[in-house]
Amino acid sequence: MTTKVAIVYHSGYGHTAVLADKVAQGVRDAGQTPVLLAIESAGQDFKPILDAVTKSDAVVFGAPTYMGDVSGVFKVFADASSAAFFTGAWKDKLAAGFTNSHSFSGDKAHALNSLAILAAQHGMNWINLGIAPPNVTAAERGPETINRVGSFVGLAAQSDNASPEITPPAGDRETARLLGVRVAEAAVRWTRGAQPALSDAA
């Protein structure tokens, strides 16, 4: 049985959805099962998403950065997750996060911190990006560069005001894929360690 990684995300214009798909690809590349869970609106029934996260071994939260924080639609979902908070349903799961905005900064770190704090509220264990910033000058950081924004706590991507077919660029997409690989591999180790030893099960 493979490890399940839930990817819960809101995408306002399709760019964050591109990253979610790449995170899912990374989970598959690691031999595990991604569960893509799109947040469509603030008024939807969140129970199916909450239940899917509860059944997963890890979760990756994703949201665009609007006005220096996660989108309002994602925040409504985060508030609705109090149903899982009160029962401890997500305690000790692994979690990670990604965000996206037009600016290279755009206070994306604040949005990532909001995602990490959401995980902490649930007693989850946060997985950082694990990719060093590029060791080149800013002028040399082209669209193919991995972690070109230089984030640590999670994936911070940048998209232009153009079709999601062409932006975010290849480097950001590959960084998202690598995040998926990292979370999936960590989840395998985490769940394996939680299983009783053979001597204990005998």
Secondary structure in CASP SS format (residue, H / E / C, confidence):
PFRMAT SS
TARGET T0000
AUTHOR 0000-0000-0000
METHOD secondary structure of the structure
MODEL  1
M C 1.00
T C 1.00
T C 1.00
K E 1.00
V E 1.00
A E 1.00
I E 1.00
V E 1.00
Y E 1.00
H E 1.00
S C 1.00
G C 1.00
Y C 1.00
G C 1.00
H H 1.00
T H 1.00
A H 1.00
V H 1.00
L H 1.00
A H 1.00
D H 1.00
K H 1.00
V H 1.00
A H 1.00
Q H 1.00
G H 1.00
V H 1.00
R H 1.00
D H 1.00
A C 1.00
G C 1.00
Q C 1.00
T E 1.00
P E 1.00
V E 1.00
L E 1.00
L E 1.00
A E 1.00
I E 1.00
E C 1.00
S C 1.00
A C 1.00
G C 1.00
Q C 1.00
D C 1.00
F C 1.00
K H 1.00
P H 1.00
I H 1.00
L H 1.00
D H 1.00
A H 1.00
V H 1.00
T H 1.00
K H 1.00
S C 1.00
D C 1.00
A E 1.00
V E 1.00
V E 1.00
F E 1.00
G E 1.00
A E 1.00
P E 1.00
T E 1.00
Y E 1.00
M C 1.00
G C 1.00
D E 1.00
V E 1.00
S C 1.00
G H 1.00
V H 1.00
F H 1.00
K H 1.00
V H 1.00
F H 1.00
A H 1.00
D H 1.00
A H 1.00
S C 1.00
S H 1.00
A H 1.00
A H 1.00
F H 1.00
F C 1.00
T C 1.00
G C 1.00
A C 1.00
W C 1.00
K C 1.00
D C 1.00
K C 1.00
L E 1.00
A E 1.00
A E 1.00
G E 1.00
F E 1.00
T E 1.00
N E 1.00
S E 1.00
H C 1.00
S C 1.00
F C 1.00
S C 1.00
G C 1.00
D C 1.00
K H 1.00
A H 1.00
H H 1.00
A H 1.00
L H 1.00
N H 1.00
S H 1.00
L H 1.00
A H 1.00
I H 1.00
L H 1.00
A H 1.00
A H 1.00
Q H 1.00
H C 1.00
G C 1.00
M C 1.00
N E 1.00
W E 1.00
I C 1.00
N C 1.00
L C 1.00
G C 1.00
I C 1.00
A C 1.00
P C 1.00
P C 1.00
N C 1.00
V C 1.00
T C 1.00
A H 1.00
A H 1.00
E H 1.00
R C 1.00
G C 1.00
P C 1.00
E C 1.00
T C 1.00
I C 1.00
N C 1.00
R C 1.00
V C 1.00
G C 1.00
S C 1.00
F C 1.00
V C 1.00
G C 1.00
L E 1.00
A E 1.00
A E 1.00
Q E 1.00
S C 1.00
D C 1.00
N C 1.00
A C 1.00
S C 1.00
P C 1.00
E C 1.00
I C 1.00
T C 1.00
P C 1.00
P C 1.00
A H 1.00
G H 1.00
D H 1.00
R H 1.00
E H 1.00
T H 1.00
A H 1.00
R H 1.00
L H 1.00
L H 1.00
G H 1.00
V H 1.00
R H 1.00
V H 1.00
A H 1.00
E H 1.00
A H 1.00
A H 1.00
V H 1.00
R H 1.00
W H 1.00
T H 1.00
R H 1.00
G H 1.00
A H 1.00
Q C 1.00
P C 1.00
A C 1.00
L H 1.00
S H 1.00
D H 1.00
A H 1.00
A C 1.00
END
